[in-house]
Amino acid sequence: MAVDEAKPDDVGDMLYTSGTTGSPKGVLVTHDAVQRTAYASALTRAFEDQRRILFSLPCYHMFGYVEGLLAAMVVGGAVIPQTTFDPVWYFKGIERHRATDILCVPTMTVALLEHPRRQDFDLRSLSAILSGAAPAPAWLWEQVRESFGVDEIVTGYGMTECGGAMTLTLPEDDLAYTSNTVGRPKLAGSAGVKGQDALTVYKTIDPVTGEDLAAGIVGELASRGPTNMLGFWNKPEETDAAIRDGWIRSGDLGRVREDGYLEVTGRSKELYKSGGELVMPKEIEDLLCGHPAISQVYAIGVPDERWGDAGCVCIVRAPGQSISVDEVLARCKEKLARFKVPKHVLFLESGDLPTTPTGKAQKFRLVKWAQQRLTATHDEPAERVQS
């Protein structure tokens, strides 16, 4: 007779990182870790019994696996999984199965809002949305509340290496928290850090030296808690670089506010130097995404002989809207330091964005696309801004 010798701290899953900045890595997580994270999600979001969660995020990544499948089990809920994302199928699924909650990333949320057939479906059962994994502007959350009539709009932040989403805004939080922060460490009770009610703890460190920074200072975010990964599959050097004295280095820049909420200001790998000056893409993205004619914007640095990296913004226009290169640059010149103003402006359709299976834009692929576009002989002159 077979004997089950599995223990809570044994490897339960090998889940891959999303690959937004490079090739995905296999992350070894325990049975115990994902259960703690799922429980903390249900507790922090105050799940009602039998919550019905619809999502198309793949369960071989943390978002769909933990926030959808496992979290629903905590309250005897149901999941309505879809194999690919399509706005109409989301609408049909909500209507047919009376879904109360949906999981999205911002690119998906924008697609749902902008779809012309949204009003053809009965979406009255929907009361909650978790849209995470990437930053989103204030106008997006306001439109979600107005268009879908939901009373719970939350966002969060985390990494596969940490055990999934470690932070969430609270259901009762003002939308200012959802727009300006990624929440605070999830409530976890006895499932969290010993002696605390939180699933994990965060601090900031110097990205170069790894030394701790004072509270409230912007630096690289690092976290420690009972859900941390055991390591990367067959990558001991990368594991040693990622885990230092029990703390997992995120590669993300941000700060921990006095109220415990986290602000993420960008990824250290996405920063670029133009003319010797360091540029933070998120500052440019936050400025431009407030324009009503812009649906999505991504700021990147493309290799350039003169500048080292030349700033480039890749823009998806809002449906039925028009904005020119000159208008984009005028907005940047008005609000940004001169060295931060992009040298190139490119427009593309949302379907042309290189994304991960979870819908997050892959900027390293966007850089390659921009390089090809800028050097192509058939480039439209209006889309190329001379240095």
N, C-alpha and C positions, 0 to 999 in steps of 0.2 A: 504494500500500500504506500503510495507516494505521500511524503510528509512535506508540508509547506514550511520551509525554513526561512522565508523572506522576512526581513525586519524593516521597521519604519525608516531606518537610516541607510538602507540599501538603495542602489541606483534603481529608480523606477522608470525613468524616461531619459532618452537622449533627444533633446529638442534643439533645433538649429536657430542661431541668431538670424535676424531679419535680413542682414546683408545690405544695409543702407549705405555704408561707407566702404565696403569691400566684400570679400568672399565670406559666406556664412560659415560659422564654426559649430560643431556639435557640443552641446552643453549637457553635462551629466547632472541630473537633479534627482533627489530622493522621493520615495513615496510620501514621506512626511511633509516635505516642503510644499508640494503642490496642494496638498489637502489644507495646510495652514493658510496658504494664499487664497484659496477659494473660500474658505470659511470667513476670512477677514473681509473679502469682497462683499459677501452676503450680509455680514454684520454692519459694515460701514455704510452700505447703501440701504440698510434696513429692508431687506427683501421681505415681501409678504409671502405667505404660503402659496405654493403652486404658481410662482412667477413663470411666465412664458417668454423665453428669450429667442429671438430670431437673429441669425448671423450667417455670413458667408465666409468668415475668416477661417482659414484652415486650422484644423486641430493639431497639426504638427508644429504649430507655433503657439506660444504661451497665451496670446490674447484670446483666441477662440476656445482653446483647450481649458483654460482656467476660468476666465470671466464668463464664458458661456456654459460649456458642458459641466464642469465640476461645480461651479458656483450654484447652478440651478439645482443640483442634487442636494445641496444643504437644506433646501426648503421644500423638497419633494416637487420641484418644478418640472418644466418641460423645455426642451430645446427644439427649435425649428431650423435645422441646418440647411444651407443651400450651398451647392458645389461651386458656384461662381457668383460674383457680384453683378447684378443687373437691377437698376432702379425699379423697373416694372415688376420683376420677380419679388423684390422686397415688398412692394405695395400689395401684390397678390397674396404673398405669404402672410402679411399682417392681417389683411381682410379675411382670408380663409381660416386661418388658425387663431384669430383673435390674439395676436401677440401683444404683450404688454411692454416689452422692452426690446430694443435693438442695439447691436454692437456695430460701431463704424469707426473708420479713421476719417480725418477731415476731408480728404478727397472724395470719399464716398458720401459724406454728409452733404457736401456741395452738390454732387450729382443728384441726390434725392431732392434737394431744394429746387434745383433748376429744371427738373424734368417736367415737360409740358403735360404729362398725363397724371400728375400727382392727384389732382382733384377728382379724377375719375373713380377713385377707390375710397372705401369706407375705412378710415384709419382711426376711428374713435376709440378703439381698444387700447391704443398706444398711450402709455403714460410716462415712459422713461426712455432715455437714450444715453449710452456711454460712448462718447466719441473721443478716443485717445490715440496714443502712439505718435502724435505729431502736434505741433503748436497750431492754434486756430485763433483768428481775430474775434473781437467782441461782436461785430455785426453778424457773424455766423451763428452764434448762440442766440442772439436776439431773433433772427429769422427762424431758427428752429422752434423756439417757443411760440412765436406768432403763427407759423405755418402748420405745425403739427399739434399744437395745443397740449404739449407735454408739460408736466409740472416737476419732473426730475431730469435735470440736465447736468451730467457730471463728466469730468475728464480725469485723466490719471497719467501716471508716469512710472516707468520701471524698465527692467531689462530681463532678458532670458536668464542671464547670469545671476540675477538676484532672486529668481523664482517667479518672475512675472511682474505685474504691476504692483508696486510697493506703495504708491500714494494714490489718493482719490480726493476730489473735492466732495463735500457733503451734499446730500440732496437738498438741504435747506439753505445752502450757501447762495449769496447774491451772485449774479452772473459776472460781477467784477472779479471774483475769485476764479471763476472758470476761464476768464479771458487772460488774466494777468499771472496766474499761478498754475501749477499742475497738481494742486492739492497738498495734503499733508499725509504722513505715514498712516496707513490703514489702521483702524481699530482692530484689535485682535484678542484682547483679554488674555487668558492663560495661554493662547497659541502664539503670543508675541514674544518680544524681548523680555527676558526675566526681569521682574520688578517694574515693568512698564506696561502700558496698555497698547503699545504700538507694535506693529509687525516688524518694523526695522528702525534703525536710527541713521540719520544722515549727518555728514559734516562736509566741509570743503577743504581741499588741499591745494598746494601749489602744483600746477600741472607739470612743472619741470623737476622740482626737487622732491615732491611728494610730502613736504612738510605741512602740518596742520595750519590752517588759517584761522584768524579770529572769527567769532560768530558774526554772521551778517555780511562777511566779505565774499565777493565773487571769486570763485575758483573752480577747480574740478570737483564734481560731486562724488562722494564715496559713501558706501553704505555697509552696514553690518547687521546681521540678524539670523534667525534659525532657518531661513529658507535659502540661504546662499548656496550656489552650486558647489559641487565637489571639484569641478575642473572641466577643462575642454578635452574632448576625446582625442587621444593620441597627440596632444600638443602641450607638452610639459613646460616649454619655455613661455608660451603665451599664457598658460595658467599662472606661472610664477609672476609674470608681469601684471596680470589682472588682479591677483589677490595679494595684498600686503598686510601682514599681521591681522588677518581675519577680515580686513576691509576690502570691498570690491571697488576698484576704480572704474568709473562709468565712461570716461572720455567726454562727458558732457560738462559744459560750463554752467554755473548757476550759483545760487546762494540760498541759505536757509533763513527765512525771516524770523523776527521775534515771535510771531504767532505760530511758528512751526510749519507754515506753508512754504513750499519750494518754488523758486523761480528758476526756470531753465532759460539761459540766454544764448545757447548755441552749442555746437559740438566743436571740441578742440580740433578735430580732424578737418572741419569745414572752414576754419579760419584761413585766410590767405593774405599774402603780402603784396601790395601793389605800390611800386615805387618806394619800397622799403617801409611802408606804413602797414600796420596790421589792421585788417578789415573784418568786422563781425557781420556775416551775412544776415543774421536775424534782424539786425537794426534796419537794414534796407528793406527786408521783407515786411516787417511790421509797418513801415512807412507806406509802402506801395499798396499793401493789401487793403488799406482803408479807402482806396479809390473805388467808386461804384462801378467803374467799367472793368475792374480787374477781379477775376474770380480766384485765380491762384498765381503765386509768384515765387520764384526760387532764385536766390542770388548765389552765384558761384564764381570761382576764379579760374580763368583759362590761361594756360601757359602763353607767355608773351615775351619776345626778345627784349623789348624796351622796358616793360613794367615788371617783369618777373611773373606776375599774375595780373591779368587784366580783368577787372570786374565785369560781370555779365549778368543781366537779369533775364530770366526766361519766364514769359508771361502767358497765361491762359486768360483770354478776354471773357467777361461775363456774357451770357447769351443776349444777342441783340444789341450789344454795346460796342463802342469803338473808342480806341485810344491810340494815339500816335507815339512814335519814338520821341518826338520833341516834347510832348506832354509829359511823358514818363521822366525825361531828363530834367524838365523844368521843375517838377515836383521834388526830385532828388537834389537839385542845385539849391532850392529854396531852404531845405531842411537839413542837409548833410554837409559835413566838411568836404572840401574839394576832392581830397584823395579817396573818399568813399563813393563818389559819384561814378556809376558804372560807365565803362568804355563801350559796352555793347548792349543792345536791347534786341531780344529775339522773341517772336511770338510763335505759339504752337497751340494745337488742339489738346484738350484734356486726354484724349485717347492716345496721344503720341508720347505722353509722359512715361519714362521708364520707371516702373514701380516694382516693389517686392510683392510676393503673394498676399501680403496683408494690406496692400494698397499704399504703402509709404513710398514717396519719391526716392529714387536712388541717385543721389547727386553725383557719385563718381561716374555713372553712366551718362548723366546729363552733361557732364563736362565733355565727355567724348563726343556726344551728339552736337554740342555747341561748337567744338573745334571743327568738326566736319562741315557744319553749316556755315561757319565763318570763312572757311577756306574754299568752299565750293564755288565754282565759277558762275553758277546760276543763281547765286544769292541776290535777293532784291536789295538794291541800294538803300532803300528806306529802313531796312532792318539792320544795317551795319553802321555803327557809329565809329568814325575815325578817331584814333587816339590823339 
